[in-house]
Amino acid sequence: MKELADILGISHASVHGHLNHLVRNGYLKCEARKVRGVAIIRKSEDDIPDLVSVLIVSWVAARQPISA
């Protein structure tokens, strides 16, 4: 977890919380007392049935509509 925290630039506690959340939701499996004992067991795309394209229109400071 320290390695992930260093790479991501976040605290050890944040990494621990995020990993626990992913384990609870069935995306990761963590093996106790193993170095780098994290495995992906489900990809996030598995639970998205259909992707839909959405047009987003917003205003910029010049008050001109833009398409993002």
Secondary structure, 3 states (H helix, E strand, C coil): CHHHHHHHCCCHHHHHHHHHHHHHCCCEEECCCCCCCEEECCCHHHHCCCCCCCCCEEECCCCCEEEC
